[in-house]
Each structure stands twice: as C-alpha cells, then as structure tokens.
Amino acid sequence: AGLAPWDGVRWVAVAASPEATHAADITDTLDRAVDSLREHRAYLAALGGTMAEPEPFLRGMAESTGERFGGRLA
C-alpha cells in the first residue's frame, strides 16, 4: 500500500527460554509477586493443580532460573 515498514521493535523479551542470556534478581520482591498473583483467585481456581498455589509455583520457577544465573532467585 506504499507504506514504509515500521521499525519500532528493537528488543523482544521472552520468558523461560532455555537459551536465556540474562535474568533479573527477584530475591527481594518474590513475596510481592506471590501476594499479587494470589489476588487473582478466579484465575488460580481455573488453573487448578500445582499451579493453583502461587508460592511454590513461582518460587520453583525462580529457583530453577536462578541456578543458571548465580544462585539467586531470578
């Protein structure tokens, strides 16, 4: 249609990549993330299973990622 291509995207962030090159230390903020997710009761109820309880789910993910990036929660 004669329009110039949009070149606005410079970075794309992807979570849980097995080839991640960096991570953010969330050691001091994990509890706030858990509290925030816990407020989404209908969402968690619909998930069910192990993902329905935010603390072990989020902590497990953060520990797993942290092992690859210096041992802190990430």
N, C-alpha and C positions, 0 to 999 in steps of 0.2 A: 504494500500500500504506500510505498515511498517513504516510510518512517525510518529514522535512524535506529539502530539497535540500542537497547538500553544496557548501559554498562555500570549500573548501580551496585551490583553484588561484588564485593571484594573478598568476603570470607563466608564460609558456611561451617557452622558448628554442628557436629554430630555426636550424640551421646552413645556411650557403650561400644565404641569402635575397638576391635581387637588390635588395631594398629595406632591407637592414640599416641600422640607425641607429647602431650602435657595434660595436666589436671589441676584443679583448684583445691586447695586445702580447705576442707569444711569442718575441721575438728571443732572449732569454736561455735559453729552455727548448726550442727546437725540436729540438736534438740529443737531448735526453732522450726526447722524443716519438718520434723516429725509432728510437732504440735500443729503446724499449718495443714499438713495432709490429713491429720486426724479429724479436722473440722469438716472434711468432705465425706460425711457419713454415708450418704446415698451412693456415692461413687465406690467407696470401700465395700459397702454391703453388696453391691453388684459384682465386684471383683471376686469376693469370697476367697476361700483357700488361704494360702500363706501370704498372699498379697493384701489381704484384708486388714492385717495388723501392720501399721506403718513402721513402727520402731525396728523390728527385726528385719523387715524387708529393706528399708533404707540403710540401716547400719550394715547389713550384709553386703549390699552393693558398694557402699563407701569403703568398707574394709577390703573388699576384693580389688577395687581400683587402687586403693592406697598401697597395696602390696607392690604394685608395679611402679609407684612413684614416691618412694622414700618412706613408706610405712605409716604415714598419717592418713586420716580419713580424707577421701577425695571423691 
